[in-house]
Amino acid sequence: MSQQRQEIRRQAGTVEPNPVRLDTGKAEQIVEALNADLAATYVLYHQLRKHHWNVAGAQYRSLHLFLGEAAEDAEENADEIAERVQALGGVPVSGPAALERHSPVPFEGEDVYDVRTSLGHDLDAYGDIIESVSSHIELAESLGDHATGEILREQLVGIEEYAHEIDHFLEEDSLTLW
């Protein structure tokens, strides 16, 4: 790191008055919820990327493409959530330790699993995120932040679609059962 003087502009974990004029106390609650969703989405992103890199088997090509697309969408969702956190006067959670600490989705780890196990882990992660995002839509709207509710609602549709697709991949007549 440079020896030049470094000035912290906004400290992690703080919420300042915001340009959308949402009460700071309400914004704090929403930022905390959004940071959990942001962390969970990044955990999912890294897991999907790992599975994209390591997928093998008869359905390699379709799964490789699907997992790559799913990871890209997760990354876009994370970016949108982080931008909203910033707009609400908060600091988006970042860094591996902070992501792990804030995420309701556990890290899968570095091991490589068979395709069915990997997709099962992905489906579990999507399920956890669906539950979290759904509750945070209600929280945001109950606090008068309808824009955050709308952002999360739009993301939820896509998240549920990916979970549904993974569920199809895991049907008994797909992916070889050993």
N, C-alpha and C positions, 0 to 999 in steps of 0.2 A: 504494500500500500504506500502511496505517496507520502512524503514527509510534509507536504503542504498542509496548511491549516484546513481542517474540515469542519463545515458548519452543518449541523443537523437542522433541516427545515421543518420536519414533522416527525415526532417520535412515534415509533411503532406502538400500537395499542391505545393511541389517543384519538379523540374525535374533536374537531374544531367546528366553529360555526360554518355553515355551508351555503353555497349560492342558491340552493333550491328552497331555502328557508324552512327546512324541517327542524323542529325543536331539537336542540343538541342531545337532550336526554333520550328522545325517541330515536334519533340518528345513531346513538351509541348502541342501542339494542339491535337495530337493523344491521349496523356494521358488524357486530359480533356474529350475528346469524349469517350474513353474507360471507364473512371470512371463513366460517365453517364450511359453507358450500364451495367457496373458492379452494380451500385446502382439499376437500373431498374430490373435487373435480380434477385437481392436479394429481392426486394419488391415482385416480382412475386413468387419467391421461398416460402416466408413466407405465401403469400396468398394461394398458392397451398397446402401447408402443412395444413393450417387452414381448407381448404375445404376437404382435405383428412381425417382429424380427425372428421369432423362434417357431412359428407355426410350421407344422409338417404334416404330411399325410395326403390321402387321396383328394381331399377338398382344399389342398394348400392354396391354390390360386384365389378361389372365391373368399376364403377366410382371410388371407393376407390382404386383399383389397378392402374387405369389410372392416377389418381391424384398423387399417391405416386411415380409412375415412372416419371411423368412430373416434380415433385419437385426435384427428384434426378438428372434428366438431367439439370434442371436449376442450381442446385448447382454445377454440373460439369462445366457448361458453365461459371459460375461466377469465379470458381477457375482458369480456363484457361485464362479468361480476366485479373484477378488479376496478374497472373504470367507474362502476356505480359506487363502490366503496369510496373511491377518491372523491366523487361528486358529492357524497354525503358528508365529506369532511374527515373521513377516516383514512387509515393507511392500510392498503391491501397486504395481507399476510404473504410472506415470501421466505424462501430458504427452506431446505429440507427438514431441519429440526422443527421450525415453526409450523410447516405444513403437517408434519406428523402429529404435533401437539394439538392442532386445531381440527384435524380431520376426524369425522365420525366413521370414515372408511379406513380400516387398517391396511398397512402396506402388506402386500403379498410376500415380499422378500425377493431374493435374487435367484432362487432356484427356478429351473425350467420344468414345467409340468406337462403331462399329456394334454392333448387338445381339449378333451371333455372337461378335465379338471380346470384348465385355464379359463374356458368359457363359463364354467360354473362359478369361478371366482369373479369373473366379470359381471355375471348376472347378479350375484350377491352385492357387488359394489353399486351397480345401477339401482338395485332395490333400496339400498341404504340412502342413496342420493335422492331417489324419488320421495322417500319418506321425509327426508330433511327439507328438500326444496318445497314440498307441499305444505309443511308446517310453517315455513318461512314466508310463503305467499300470504297465508292467513295472518301471521305476525305483522308483516309490513303493512298490509291493508288495514288491520285493526289500529295501527298507529298513524294512519292517514297517508302512508307512502304508497300510493297507487301505481306510480311509475315502476318502483321496484317490484311490486306484485306482478305487473304486466311483463317485465323483463323475465322474471322467474317462470311465469306461466308459459310464455313462449318457449323457453328452454325446456320446460317439463314435457311438452309435447314430443320434442325430439328425443329426449332421454328415454321416455316410455317406448318410443318406436325402436330404439336400439335394444332395449331390454326384450321387447317382443321378438325382434329378429334373432337375438341370441337364443331365446327360448325355442324358436324354430330349429336352429342349428342343433340344439340338444335333444330334439325328438329322437325316439328310438330307431327310426329308419334312416337317420343321417349319422355321419361320423361313425366310423367303425367301432363297434363295441368289442373289446378284447376279452 
